[in-house]
Amino acid sequence: MSKKEKEQTVSIDGEEYKVADLTETQVTLVNHVTDLDRKISSSKFNLDQLTIGRNACMEMLVKEMEEET
């Protein structure tokens, strides 16, 4: 390995592990956890957008109802 290439590592519970030392099953599980973390983050972002949109619509509805009376 050249000096420019850095060995891939993964941090699990504060411990660093070399990916090359992991079993195939462990690598697969690391990949699942990484993908699930990404999906959770994306879902939280989408929930924030949906909540903001719902709140904006509710504010518009309340305004419309107030204008009617």
Biopython code that builds the backbone (N, CA, C, O; Angstrom):
import numpy as np
from Bio.PDB.StructureBuilder import StructureBuilder

atoms = [
    (1, "MET", "N", (0.848, -1.183, 0.000)),
    (1, "MET", "CA", (0.000, 0.000, 0.000)),
    (1, "MET", "C", (0.887, 1.237, 0.000)),
    (1, "MET", "O", (1.841, 1.335, 0.773)),
    (2, "SER", "N", (0.565, 2.164, -0.863)),
    (2, "SER", "CA", (1.351, 3.387, -0.928)),
    (2, "SER", "C", (0.992, 4.301, 0.234)),
    (2, "SER", "O", (-0.018, 4.102, 0.908)),
    (3, "LYS", "N", (1.828, 5.302, 0.458)),
    (3, "LYS", "CA", (1.583, 6.233, 1.555)),
    (3, "LYS", "C", (0.309, 7.037, 1.324)),
    (3, "LYS", "O", (-0.327, 7.484, 2.278)),
    (4, "LYS", "N", (-0.064, 7.223, 0.053)),
    (4, "LYS", "CA", (-1.255, 8.006, -0.271)),
    (4, "LYS", "C", (-2.535, 7.249, 0.064)),
    (4, "LYS", "O", (-3.555, 7.857, 0.386)),
    (5, "GLU", "N", (-2.479, 5.913, -0.012)),
    (5, "GLU", "CA", (-3.659, 5.103, 0.273)),
    (5, "GLU", "C", (-3.791, 4.929, 1.780)),
    (5, "GLU", "O", (-2.853, 4.502, 2.453)),
    (6, "LYS", "N", (-4.948, 5.260, 2.291)),
    (6, "LYS", "CA", (-5.194, 5.110, 3.710)),
    (6, "LYS", "C", (-6.075, 3.885, 3.919)),
    (6, "LYS", "O", (-7.081, 3.699, 3.234)),
    (7, "GLU", "N", (-5.682, 3.064, 4.867)),
    (7, "GLU", "CA", (-6.449, 1.855, 5.141)),
    (7, "GLU", "C", (-7.818, 2.239, 5.701)),
    (7, "GLU", "O", (-7.922, 3.061, 6.611)),
    (8, "GLN", "N", (-8.860, 1.631, 5.144)),
    (8, "GLN", "CA", (-10.214, 1.931, 5.607)),
    (8, "GLN", "C", (-10.425, 1.373, 7.004)),
    (8, "GLN", "O", (-10.054, 0.241, 7.312)),
    (9, "THR", "N", (-11.034, 2.209, 7.838)),
    (9, "THR", "CA", (-11.387, 1.770, 9.185)),
    (9, "THR", "C", (-12.833, 2.119, 9.457)),
    (9, "THR", "O", (-13.440, 2.944, 8.774)),
    (10, "VAL", "N", (-13.363, 1.469, 10.469)),
    (10, "VAL", "CA", (-14.723, 1.748, 10.902)),
    (10, "VAL", "C", (-14.691, 1.858, 12.424)),
    (10, "VAL", "O", (-13.993, 1.100, 13.097)),
    (11, "SER", "N", (-15.450, 2.804, 12.954)),
    (11, "SER", "CA", (-15.522, 3.007, 14.398)),
    (11, "SER", "C", (-16.813, 2.388, 14.921)),
    (11, "SER", "O", (-17.908, 2.732, 14.476)),
    (12, "ILE", "N", (-16.667, 1.476, 15.864)),
    (12, "ILE", "CA", (-17.815, 0.807, 16.473)),
    (12, "ILE", "C", (-17.674, 0.937, 17.978)),
    (12, "ILE", "O", (-16.721, 0.425, 18.566)),
    (13, "ASP", "N", (-18.612, 1.615, 18.596)),
    (13, "ASP", "CA", (-18.587, 1.846, 20.048)),
    (13, "ASP", "C", (-17.252, 2.427, 20.516)),
    (13, "ASP", "O", (-16.718, 2.028, 21.551)),
    (14, "GLY", "N", (-16.719, 3.380, 19.736)),
    (14, "GLY", "CA", (-15.497, 4.056, 20.118)),
    (14, "GLY", "C", (-14.219, 3.304, 19.786)),
    (14, "GLY", "O", (-13.127, 3.815, 20.035)),
    (15, "GLU", "N", (-14.326, 2.128, 19.243)),
    (15, "GLU", "CA", (-13.158, 1.336, 18.856)),
    (15, "GLU", "C", (-12.979, 1.401, 17.345)),
    (15, "GLU", "O", (-13.952, 1.311, 16.597)),
    (16, "GLU", "N", (-11.739, 1.557, 16.896)),
    (16, "GLU", "CA", (-11.438, 1.576, 15.464)),
    (16, "GLU", "C", (-11.063, 0.168, 15.011)),
    (16, "GLU", "O", (-10.262, -0.515, 15.649)),
    (17, "TYR", "N", (-11.660, -0.252, 13.893)),
    (17, "TYR", "CA", (-11.372, -1.560, 13.318)),
    (17, "TYR", "C", (-10.980, -1.385, 11.860)),
    (17, "TYR", "O", (-11.551, -0.557, 11.150)),
    (18, "LYS", "N", (-10.002, -2.168, 11.416)),
    (18, "LYS", "CA", (-9.622, -2.170, 10.009)),
    (18, "LYS", "C", (-10.663, -2.981, 9.244)),
    (18, "LYS", "O", (-10.955, -4.124, 9.596)),
    (19, "VAL", "N", (-11.220, -2.380, 8.194)),
    (19, "VAL", "CA", (-12.223, -3.068, 7.393)),
    (19, "VAL", "C", (-11.649, -4.366, 6.827)),
    (19, "VAL", "O", (-12.360, -5.366, 6.719)),
    (20, "ALA", "N", (-10.380, -4.353, 6.469)),
    (20, "ALA", "CA", (-9.739, -5.547, 5.906)),
    (20, "ALA", "C", (-9.709, -6.708, 6.893)),
    (20, "ALA", "O", (-9.611, -7.865, 6.486)),
    (21, "ASP", "N", (-9.792, -6.405, 8.195)),
    (21, "ASP", "CA", (-9.761, -7.458, 9.215)),
    (21, "ASP", "C", (-11.144, -8.003, 9.551)),
    (21, "ASP", "O", (-11.254, -8.986, 10.283)),
    (22, "LEU", "N", (-12.194, -7.385, 9.030)),
    (22, "LEU", "CA", (-13.555, -7.819, 9.334)),
    (22, "LEU", "C", (-13.957, -8.995, 8.456)),
    (22, "LEU", "O", (-13.459, -9.168, 7.344)),
    (23, "THR", "N", (-14.883, -9.805, 8.995)),
    (23, "THR", "CA", (-15.412, -10.904, 8.195)),
    (23, "THR", "C", (-16.389, -10.343, 7.171)),
    (23, "THR", "O", (-16.814, -9.191, 7.264)),
    (24, "GLU", "N", (-16.734, -11.166, 6.205)),
    (24, "GLU", "CA", (-17.704, -10.741, 5.187)),
    (24, "GLU", "C", (-19.036, -10.368, 5.833)),
    (24, "GLU", "O", (-19.671, -9.392, 5.434)),
    (25, "THR", "N", (-19.453, -11.137, 6.820)),
    (25, "THR", "CA", (-20.706, -10.850, 7.527)),
    (25, "THR", "C", (-20.618, -9.521, 8.263)),
    (25, "THR", "O", (-21.570, -8.742, 8.253)),
    (26, "GLN", "N", (-19.485, -9.258, 8.900)),
    (26, "GLN", "CA", (-19.310, -7.999, 9.622)),
    (26, "GLN", "C", (-19.327, -6.810, 8.676)),
    (26, "GLN", "O", (-19.920, -5.776, 8.985)),
    (27, "VAL", "N", (-18.683, -6.950, 7.531)),
    (27, "VAL", "CA", (-18.692, -5.874, 6.532)),
    (27, "VAL", "C", (-20.115, -5.623, 6.049)),
    (27, "VAL", "O", (-20.537, -4.475, 5.905)),
    (28, "THR", "N", (-20.849, -6.698, 5.800)),
    (28, "THR", "CA", (-22.241, -6.562, 5.369)),
    (28, "THR", "C", (-23.057, -5.833, 6.425)),
    (28, "THR", "O", (-23.856, -4.955, 6.096)),
    (29, "LEU", "N", (-22.865, -6.186, 7.688)),
    (29, "LEU", "CA", (-23.607, -5.526, 8.766)),
    (29, "LEU", "C", (-23.216, -4.064, 8.909)),
    (29, "LEU", "O", (-24.073, -3.216, 9.162)),
    (30, "VAL", "N", (-21.932, -3.758, 8.751)),
    (30, "VAL", "CA", (-21.484, -2.363, 8.774)),
    (30, "VAL", "C", (-22.165, -1.588, 7.651)),
    (30, "VAL", "O", (-22.624, -0.464, 7.857)),
    (31, "ASN", "N", (-22.229, -2.184, 6.473)),
    (31, "ASN", "CA", (-22.883, -1.528, 5.339)),
    (31, "ASN", "C", (-24.372, -1.313, 5.605)),
    (31, "ASN", "O", (-24.919, -0.270, 5.247)),
    (32, "HIS", "N", (-25.028, -2.289, 6.228)),
    (32, "HIS", "CA", (-26.446, -2.128, 6.578)),
    (32, "HIS", "C", (-26.636, -0.980, 7.568)),
    (32, "HIS", "O", (-27.525, -0.146, 7.395)),
    (33, "VAL", "N", (-25.799, -0.939, 8.606)),
    (33, "VAL", "CA", (-25.914, 0.120, 9.612)),
    (33, "VAL", "C", (-25.693, 1.486, 8.967)),
    (33, "VAL", "O", (-26.423, 2.436, 9.249)),
    (34, "THR", "N", (-24.693, 1.582, 8.107)),
    (34, "THR", "CA", (-24.414, 2.842, 7.414)),
    (34, "THR", "C", (-25.599, 3.271, 6.564)),
    (34, "THR", "O", (-25.999, 4.435, 6.586)),
    (35, "ASP", "N", (-26.161, 2.330, 5.814)),
    (35, "ASP", "CA", (-27.303, 2.641, 4.952)),
    (35, "ASP", "C", (-28.531, 3.013, 5.781)),
    (35, "ASP", "O", (-29.264, 3.936, 5.427)),
    (36, "LEU", "N", (-28.754, 2.303, 6.877)),
    (36, "LEU", "CA", (-29.896, 2.612, 7.743)),
    (36, "LEU", "C", (-29.733, 3.984, 8.389)),
    (36, "LEU", "O", (-30.709, 4.724, 8.513)),
    (37, "ASP", "N", (-28.514, 4.334, 8.803)),
    (37, "ASP", "CA", (-28.267, 5.680, 9.349)),
    (37, "ASP", "C", (-28.598, 6.746, 8.319)),
    (37, "ASP", "O", (-29.199, 7.770, 8.645)),
    (38, "ARG", "N", (-28.203, 6.502, 7.063)),
    (38, "ARG", "CA", (-28.497, 7.450, 5.984)),
    (38, "ARG", "C", (-30.004, 7.570, 5.780)),
    (38, "ARG", "O", (-30.522, 8.673, 5.607)),
    (39, "LYS", "N", (-30.708, 6.441, 5.800)),
    (39, "LYS", "CA", (-32.162, 6.455, 5.600)),
    (39, "LYS", "C", (-32.879, 7.139, 6.761)),
    (39, "LYS", "O", (-33.853, 7.863, 6.552)),
    (40, "ILE", "N", (-32.402, 6.911, 7.983)),
    (40, "ILE", "CA", (-32.990, 7.574, 9.152)),
    (40, "ILE", "C", (-32.817, 9.081, 9.033)),
    (40, "ILE", "O", (-33.755, 9.837, 9.286)),
    (41, "SER", "N", (-31.629, 9.518, 8.651)),
    (41, "SER", "CA", (-31.365, 10.946, 8.479)),
    (41, "SER", "C", (-32.267, 11.539, 7.402)),
    (41, "SER", "O", (-32.827, 12.622, 7.576)),
    (42, "SER", "N", (-32.401, 10.829, 6.299)),
    (42, "SER", "CA", (-33.257, 11.295, 5.211)),
    (42, "SER", "C", (-34.720, 11.347, 5.657)),
    (42, "SER", "O", (-35.445, 12.278, 5.307)),
    (43, "SER", "N", (-35.147, 10.360, 6.418)),
    (43, "SER", "CA", (-36.527, 10.338, 6.908)),
    (43, "SER", "C", (-36.799, 11.492, 7.863)),
    (43, "SER", "O", (-37.873, 12.092, 7.831)),
    (44, "LYS", "N", (-35.822, 11.799, 8.715)),
    (44, "LYS", "CA", (-35.976, 12.936, 9.626)),
    (44, "LYS", "C", (-36.093, 14.239, 8.839)),
    (44, "LYS", "O", (-36.908, 15.098, 9.176)),
    (45, "PHE", "N", (-35.276, 14.388, 7.786)),
    (45, "PHE", "CA", (-35.331, 15.564, 6.933)),
    (45, "PHE", "C", (-36.704, 15.667, 6.275)),
    (45, "PHE", "O", (-37.305, 16.741, 6.246)),
    (46, "ASN", "N", (-37.198, 14.544, 5.745)),
    (46, "ASN", "CA", (-38.519, 14.533, 5.105)),
    (46, "ASN", "C", (-39.621, 14.854, 6.108)),
    (46, "ASN", "O", (-40.561, 15.579, 5.784)),
    (47, "LEU", "N", (-39.511, 14.322, 7.319)),
    (47, "LEU", "CA", (-40.505, 14.622, 8.349)),
    (47, "LEU", "C", (-40.498, 16.105, 8.685)),
    (47, "LEU", "O", (-41.559, 16.703, 8.868)),
    (48, "ASP", "N", (-39.313, 16.707, 8.768)),
    (48, "ASP", "CA", (-39.225, 18.155, 9.012)),
    (48, "ASP", "C", (-39.941, 18.930, 7.908)),
    (48, "ASP", "O", (-40.700, 19.858, 8.189)),
    (49, "GLN", "N", (-39.699, 18.545, 6.639)),
    (49, "GLN", "CA", (-40.361, 19.213, 5.517)),
    (49, "GLN", "C", (-41.870, 19.049, 5.600)),
    (49, "GLN", "O", (-42.614, 20.008, 5.396)),
    (50, "LEU", "N", (-42.321, 17.841, 5.896)),
    (50, "LEU", "CA", (-43.761, 17.583, 5.978)),
    (50, "LEU", "C", (-44.393, 18.368, 7.117)),
    (50, "LEU", "O", (-45.492, 18.901, 6.969)),
    (51, "THR", "N", (-43.714, 18.442, 8.240)),
    (51, "THR", "CA", (-44.235, 19.179, 9.394)),
    (51, "THR", "C", (-44.336, 20.660, 9.079)),
    (51, "THR", "O", (-45.332, 21.298, 9.417)),
    (52, "ILE", "N", (-43.318, 21.213, 8.437)),
    (52, "ILE", "CA", (-43.341, 22.632, 8.058)),
    (52, "ILE", "C", (-44.472, 22.891, 7.067)),
    (52, "ILE", "O", (-45.199, 23.876, 7.192)),
    (53, "GLY", "N", (-44.617, 22.010, 6.089)),
    (53, "GLY", "CA", (-45.696, 22.153, 5.107)),
    (53, "GLY", "C", (-47.066, 22.074, 5.755)),
    (53, "GLY", "O", (-47.953, 22.866, 5.436)),
    (54, "ARG", "N", (-47.244, 21.130, 6.658)),
    (54, "ARG", "CA", (-48.529, 20.980, 7.355)),
    (54, "ARG", "C", (-48.826, 22.230, 8.181)),
    (54, "ARG", "O", (-49.949, 22.734, 8.173)),
    (55, "ASN", "N", (-47.812, 22.728, 8.893)),
    (55, "ASN", "CA", (-48.010, 23.927, 9.716)),
    (55, "ASN", "C", (-48.365, 25.137, 8.854)),
    (55, "ASN", "O", (-49.210, 25.947, 9.235)),
    (56, "ALA", "N", (-47.727, 25.258, 7.702)),
    (56, "ALA", "CA", (-48.031, 26.382, 6.799)),
    (56, "ALA", "C", (-49.465, 26.279, 6.299)),
    (56, "ALA", "O", (-50.177, 27.282, 6.247)),
    (57, "CYS", "N", (-49.894, 25.077, 5.931)),
    (57, "CYS", "CA", (-51.275, 24.890, 5.464)),
    (57, "CYS", "C", (-52.275, 25.174, 6.579)),
    (57, "CYS", "O", (-53.329, 25.764, 6.338)),
    (58, "MET", "N", (-51.947, 24.758, 7.788)),
    (58, "MET", "CA", (-52.842, 25.013, 8.919)),
    (58, "MET", "C", (-52.950, 26.508, 9.184)),
    (58, "MET", "O", (-54.038, 27.010, 9.463)),
    (59, "GLU", "N", (-51.839, 27.220, 9.099)),
    (59, "GLU", "CA", (-51.866, 28.674, 9.274)),
    (59, "GLU", "C", (-52.723, 29.328, 8.195)),
    (59, "GLU", "O", (-53.497, 30.239, 8.491)),
    (60, "MET", "N", (-52.597, 28.877, 6.953)),
    (60, "MET", "CA", (-53.410, 29.422, 5.865)),
    (60, "MET", "C", (-54.884, 29.119, 6.085)),
    (60, "MET", "O", (-55.738, 29.964, 5.814)),
    (61, "LEU", "N", (-55.192, 27.912, 6.577)),
    (61, "LEU", "CA", (-56.577, 27.544, 6.850)),
    (61, "LEU", "C", (-57.166, 28.415, 7.950)),
    (61, "LEU", "O", (-58.290, 28.902, 7.830)),
    (62, "VAL", "N", (-56.409, 28.608, 9.014)),
    (62, "VAL", "CA", (-56.886, 29.444, 10.126)),
    (62, "VAL", "C", (-57.141, 30.866, 9.624)),
    (62, "VAL", "O", (-58.148, 31.481, 9.977)),
    (63, "LYS", "N", (-56.232, 31.384, 8.802)),
    (63, "LYS", "CA", (-56.378, 32.733, 8.240)),
    (63, "LYS", "C", (-57.649, 32.806, 7.386)),
    (63, "LYS", "O", (-58.416, 33.763, 7.490)),
    (64, "GLU", "N", (-57.865, 31.798, 6.549)),
    (64, "GLU", "CA", (-59.072, 31.757, 5.708)),
    (64, "GLU", "C", (-60.327, 31.722, 6.569)),
    (64, "GLU", "O", (-61.310, 32.392, 6.252)),
    (65, "MET", "N", (-60.307, 30.957, 7.644)),
    (65, "MET", "CA", (-61.478, 30.852, 8.502)),
    (65, "MET", "C", (-61.746, 32.186, 9.204)),
    (65, "MET", "O", (-62.898, 32.583, 9.381)),
    (66, "GLU", "N", (-60.671, 32.869, 9.599)),
    (66, "GLU", "CA", (-60.822, 34.159, 10.284)),
    (66, "GLU", "C", (-61.370, 35.216, 9.323)),
    (66, "GLU", "O", (-62.153, 36.074, 9.731)),
    (67, "GLU", "N", (-60.971, 35.161, 8.065)),
    (67, "GLU", "CA", (-61.442, 36.134, 7.079)),
    (67, "GLU", "C", (-62.911, 35.941, 6.775)),
    (67, "GLU", "O", (-63.589, 36.891, 6.384)),
    (68, "GLU", "N", (-63.413, 34.738, 6.944)),
    (68, "GLU", "CA", (-64.812, 34.435, 6.660)),
    (68, "GLU", "C", (-65.740, 35.042, 7.714)),
    (68, "GLU", "O", (-66.885, 35.388, 7.426)),
    (69, "THR", "N", (-65.226, 35.164, 8.933)),
    (69, "THR", "CA", (-66.087, 35.674, 10.022)),
    (69, "THR", "C", (-65.951, 37.146, 10.236)),
    (69, "THR", "O", (-66.610, 37.707, 11.112)),
]
sb = StructureBuilder()
sb.init_structure("model")
sb.init_model(0)
sb.init_chain("A")
sb.init_seg("    ")
for serial, (resi, resn, name, xyz) in enumerate(atoms, 1):
    if name == "N":
        sb.init_residue(resn, " ", resi, " ")
    sb.init_atom(name, np.array(xyz, "f"), 0.0, 1.0, " ", f" {name:<3s}", serial, name[0])
structure = sb.get_structure()
